């Protein structure tokens, strides 16, 4: 168990070093040697865990996307425990992704740098697609829960609603990064959520959350 934990710690250390370089110097500055120096380990150790630079980059991007997914889950869980409406839970979770402070701007810079490379890198594109599918699944479950409790009209297509909400959020994320003073991100997301969740909740419970469905 200890050795497995150590391996994961090393892989995480490399991913963090890649993110540091992308955030401060840009995507093109990433090399195996620069990553090793930033992580404070040898080139040979980096190559022990990642056979190629592309493998290293894919791991770093996957790690960043998993963190983003976890942020949504954590925010949703916290709001749900406070007894918030599902509409409010989603608003807080999706707004959490907006680059509204220095830490989130840094994370967004890294995400955008990697996302730009998905155009000609099928493995990065696949990682992004899987991550977006997970997030859409979470939003879809939230809308379905809203239908069950009365916040969402029965005739609403939860899958289509999830696609629109995620597309809006991703677009706003880009605009909020490039034009932070011009974009009212939270208000824009709130407007769309009001259209999806116009009703009143009939039975709030601790189990009516937006956690990712099993499988």
Steps between C-alpha positions, in 0.01 A plus 500: 500500500783740590674442167176560309447823691856605423452435128183706497675780688778506240254506212309781669828686556574483128147615409533798733833591343348491151217726616748740656691533174185542290362759742817710517676445166247350263434160347795507260743537790420152630778246449589191695820666622321822605230297674759297690679816613175665610398187692845471657559147371717342234414466133542125541237490772251690284568255217451209740138605544435644153660346193436806284427869534152437358427249779613756756281771349198270483540413867530867597186592303303206637604597852388860443162390364446257786566785742243713319242220521575458870449871560151471354425196715633664817305821447183308419536283810563799725199692368277193518591444865389856568157418354526721193273470197647289222501816286721670759723194532569503127552876496766477770666198340517646149605844621783326684657438160514867405841673516387754758813507715873452443505129582210422268647721226818299522308173478301634207817607317634145528169350388473731199859429396434126500157535341652687207722200430207258481442614141796296376559262791242217506604374843456841661170536313388164637588600855304824461203316353490249786521776758224701335287186487544454876402860569198478269399185689511691826290785360255256338450327834440837666231592247339158539499549878338840439222333300438257786472775762304752293767759418512390134196447274434133421527556124856636523764298314767466769772395256445799272488732800833362623661549159386865491613571856846352451547671163398833655736449793798405280439799273466738792819362649696602190340845481540561873871420466560731203254775598456476878350847543247455220346165594239451775558125516297409809202709390502345153506146638226595748278625215525168317441300818183698574365386164579136578390510868187721512309296761505456876656197665236279664730278701851607581702217655863431574510237226370725220847602383680529170770243547614318191278196436663162555670350197 
